[in-house]
């Protein structure tokens, strides 16, 4: 499974609070599946999801009722999209680090 380490995440909430940034994000993408791990103010956030057409992913968090929709940029270096958890929502941007290859 291709693994990207030391990716950078910027998580913004629509309520205008300061963004959360994490420079040690892990992303794995393989055969139409994605695994995304980052840290926010509540601890580890782990998402799993499926790829839809055109590099778009629909993800669900493992431990919280959070969902995200991300799209892979044409250059395959950025994942960008939105998240929602109950009545909160915002934007999520992941800059992919170097690909480590198969795990």
C-alpha positions in Angstrom: 0.0 0.0 0.0 1.6 3.4 -0.9 2.3 5.2 2.2 2.9 9.0 2.5 4.6 10.1 5.7 5.2 13.6 7.1 2.3 14.9 5.3 0.9 18.3 6.4 -2.7 18.8 7.4 -4.6 22.0 7.9 -8.1 21.6 9.4 -10.4 24.6 9.4 -13.8 24.9 11.2 -16.5 27.0 9.7 -17.0 28.7 13.1 -13.9 30.8 12.5 -11.8 29.3 15.2 -8.0 29.1 14.5 -7.0 26.2 12.2 -5.5 23.1 13.5 -2.2 22.1 11.8 -0.4 18.7 12.0 3.0 18.1 10.2 3.1 14.4 11.0 0.1 13.0 9.1 0.1 9.5 7.6 -1.8 8.7 4.4 -2.2 5.3 2.7 -3.9 4.9 -0.7 -4.4 1.6 -2.5 -6.8 0.0 -4.8 -9.6 2.4 -4.2 -9.2 2.7 -0.4 -7.7 5.4 1.8 -6.5 5.5 5.4 -5.8 8.9 6.9 -4.3 9.6 10.4 -3.7 12.9 12.0 -3.9 14.6 15.5 -6.3 17.4 16.5 -7.2 19.0 19.9 -9.2 15.8 20.9 -6.4 13.3 20.0 -5.8 10.9 17.2 -8.2 11.1 14.2 -8.3 8.0 12.0 -10.4 8.0 8.8 -11.0 5.1 6.4 -12.8 5.4 3.1 -13.4 4.4 -0.5 -12.5 6.1 -3.7 -15.2 7.2 -6.1 -14.7 8.4 -9.6 -11.9 10.9 -10.4 -9.9 10.6 -7.2 -12.7 11.6 -4.9 -12.8 9.8 -1.5 -15.6 9.5 1.0 -14.3 8.8 4.5 -15.6 8.0 8.0 -13.8 8.4 11.3 -13.2 5.3 13.3 -13.8 6.8 16.8 -16.0 9.9 16.2 -19.1 10.6 14.2 -17.1 12.6 11.7 -17.2 12.2 7.9 -15.1 13.8 5.2 -15.1 14.1 1.4 -11.7 14.6 -0.1 -10.5 14.9 -3.7 -7.0 14.1 -4.9 -5.5 17.0 -7.0 -4.4 16.2 -10.6 -0.7 16.3 -9.6 -1.5 13.7 -6.8 0.3 15.9 -4.2 -2.8 17.3 -2.3 -6.0 16.0 -0.9 -8.6 18.7 -0.3 -12.2 18.8 0.8 -14.7 19.1 3.6 -15.6 17.5 6.9 -18.7 17.3 9.1 -19.3 16.2 12.6 -22.9 16.6 14.0 -23.5 20.4 13.6 -19.9 21.3 13.0 -18.2 21.4 9.6 -15.1 22.8 7.9 -12.4 22.3 5.4 -9.5 19.8 5.3 -6.3 20.1 3.2 -3.5 17.4 3.2 -0.2 18.1 1.4 1.2 14.7 0.7 4.8 14.0 1.7 7.2 11.6 0.0 5.8 8.2 -1.0 7.4 5.4 0.8 6.1 2.6 -1.4 4.5 -0.6 -0.3 4.1 -1.4 3.4 
